[in-house]
């Protein structure tokens, strides 16, 4: 289970405001990539924190409310499908993360980032592979990002019901690909992720 070891080490190194950062939505064929930055109080326990992928949707929703109520600060950043197509998914993800950092009400001076990349970050940062299962702050950020993106997919379902976004959340399931072949892409699809459609023609 995640703990505050990385956060406390950063504070012992002299940093004051340490945020955890994670993203959701790198793999789907549609919608934005969503990043969250979260600053937690190490003295406040949030039972059940874990990598968002290991939690049920209901558990994530419950933890989302607990995190937003108890966090010292948090912010969401996004990169649009158009930005993903223009920049590529890695660069767009980094952009969303930087936007999340910029959205914090009190600027953080250190970031713990899930994964292995901290490209062009505005503050010192440490990348931690599988950090969402190791750091409470990153775990909280992963839940904030995942729930935010899933909620966006529910809105997408209302606007484009023929694709089934509420069910597959934009991932390339057989159902989603069948809908793409039947209806073609809609405005929220990532064009650079759909090259397989033309190759199958």
C-alpha positions in Angstrom: 0.0 0.0 0.0 1.2 3.6 -0.7 2.7 5.6 2.2 4.3 9.0 2.7 7.9 7.9 2.5 8.7 9.9 -0.7 6.9 13.0 0.5 8.7 13.0 3.8 12.1 12.5 2.0 11.4 15.5 -0.2 10.5 17.6 2.9 13.7 16.4 4.7 15.6 17.6 1.6 14.2 21.1 2.2 11.1 21.2 0.0 8.0 22.7 1.5 5.0 21.8 -0.7 5.2 18.4 -2.3 2.6 17.4 -4.8 1.8 14.0 -6.3 1.0 13.9 -10.1 -0.6 11.2 -12.2 -2.6 11.0 -15.4 -5.5 9.1 -16.9 -6.3 8.5 -20.5 -3.1 7.9 -22.4 -4.4 4.8 -24.1 -8.0 5.6 -25.2 -8.9 6.5 -28.8 -10.9 9.6 -27.7 -11.1 12.4 -25.3 -8.5 14.4 -23.5 -5.6 13.1 -21.4 -6.3 14.2 -17.8 -3.7 14.9 -15.1 -4.1 15.7 -11.5 -1.7 17.3 -9.0 -2.5 16.7 -5.3 -0.9 18.0 -2.1 -1.9 15.9 1.0 -1.4 16.4 4.7 0.8 13.5 5.9 -1.0 13.6 9.3 -4.4 12.9 7.7 -5.0 9.2 6.8 -7.2 8.4 3.8 -8.1 4.7 4.2 -8.2 2.8 0.9 -5.8 4.9 -1.1 -4.2 2.8 -3.9 -3.5 2.8 -7.6 -6.8 3.8 -9.2 -6.6 0.9 -11.6 -6.9 -1.5 -8.7 -10.1 0.1 -7.3 -13.7 -0.4 -8.4 -15.5 2.7 -9.9 -17.6 3.0 -6.8 -14.5 2.9 -4.5 -12.8 5.5 -6.7 -15.8 7.8 -6.5 -15.9 7.5 -2.7 -12.1 8.2 -2.4 -12.5 11.1 -4.8 -14.8 12.8 -2.3 -12.5 12.0 0.6 -9.4 13.3 -1.2 -11.0 16.6 -2.4 -12.4 17.2 1.1 -9.1 16.5 3.0 -6.3 17.5 0.5 -4.4 20.7 1.2 -4.6 21.5 -2.5 -5.4 19.8 -5.8 -5.8 20.8 -9.4 -6.8 19.1 -12.7 -5.0 19.7 -16.0 -6.0 18.4 -19.5 -4.7 18.2 -23.0 -7.3 18.0 -25.7 -7.6 15.5 -28.5 -6.4 18.2 -30.9 -3.3 18.8 -28.8 -2.7 15.0 -28.5 -2.8 14.8 -32.3 -0.5 17.8 -32.7 2.1 17.1 -30.0 1.9 13.2 -29.6 0.5 11.5 -26.5 3.7 11.8 -24.4 4.1 15.5 -24.9 0.4 16.1 -24.4 0.6 14.2 -21.2 3.4 16.3 -20.0 1.5 19.4 -21.0 -1.5 18.2 -18.9 0.7 17.6 -15.9 2.3 21.0 -16.2 -1.2 22.6 -16.4 -2.2 20.6 -13.2 0.8 22.0 -11.4 0.0 25.5 -12.5 -3.5 25.1 -11.3 -2.6 24.6 -7.6 -3.7 27.5 -5.5 -0.4 27.5 -3.5 2.5 26.8 -5.8 4.3 23.4 -5.1 8.1 23.4 -5.0 8.5 19.7 -5.6 6.6 17.0 -7.6 6.4 13.3 -7.3 5.4 12.0 -10.7 4.1 8.6 -11.6 6.1 7.0 -14.4 9.6 7.7 -15.8 9.4 11.2 -17.3 9.3 14.7 -16.0 10.0 16.6 -19.2 10.0 20.4 -19.0 8.5 20.5 -15.5 8.4 23.9 -14.0 9.6 22.7 -10.6 12.1 20.0 -9.4 10.5 16.6 -9.7 11.1 12.9 -9.1 9.7 10.2 -11.4 8.6 7.1 -9.6 7.7 4.0 -11.7 4.5 2.5 -10.3 4.4 5.5 -8.0 0.6 5.3 -7.8 1.0 2.2 -5.7 3.9 3.6 -3.6 3.2 7.3 -2.8 0.0 8.5 -1.2 0.1 11.8 -3.1 0.5 10.1 -6.4 -2.2 7.6 -5.6 -4.6 10.4 -4.7 -3.7 12.2 -8.0 -4.3 9.0 -9.9 -7.8 8.7 -8.4 -8.6 12.4 -9.1 -7.5 12.0 -12.7 -9.3 8.8 -13.4 -12.6 9.8 -11.9 -12.5 13.2 -13.7 -11.9 11.5 -17.0 -14.6 8.8 -16.4 -17.0 11.6 -15.7 -16.1 13.3 -18.9 -16.8 10.0 -20.7 -20.3 10.0 -19.3 -20.8 13.4 -20.8 -19.5 12.1 -24.1 -22.1 9.4 -23.9 -24.8 12.0 -23.9 -23.4 13.9 -26.9 -22.4 10.8 -28.9 -24.5 7.9 -27.7 -23.8 5.7 -30.7 -20.2 5.0 -29.6 -20.8 3.7 -26.1 -18.3 5.9 -24.3 -20.0 5.3 -20.9 -19.1 1.6 -21.2 -15.6 1.5 -22.7 -14.4 5.0 -21.6 -12.8 5.6 -25.0 -10.6 2.5 -25.1 -10.3 0.5 -28.3 -12.8 -2.3 -27.5 -14.4 -4.4 -30.1 -17.6 -2.5 -29.5 -15.9 0.9 -29.9 -14.1 -0.1 -33.1 -17.3 -1.5 -34.6 -19.0 1.8 -33.9 -16.1 3.7 -35.5 -16.4 1.6 -38.6 -20.1 2.1 -38.8 -20.3 5.9 -37.9 -16.8 7.1 -38.5 -14.9 9.3 -35.9 -16.6 12.1 -34.0 -15.0 15.4 -33.0 -13.5 14.0 -29.7 -11.7 11.1 -31.4 -7.9 11.3 -31.6 -7.2 11.2 -35.3 -3.6 9.9 -34.9 -4.9 7.0 -32.9 -7.3 5.9 -35.7 -4.8 5.2 -38.5 -5.7 1.5 -38.2 -9.1 2.3 -39.7 -7.6 3.4 -43.0 -5.2 0.5 -43.1 -8.1 -1.9 -42.8 -10.0 -0.4 -45.8 
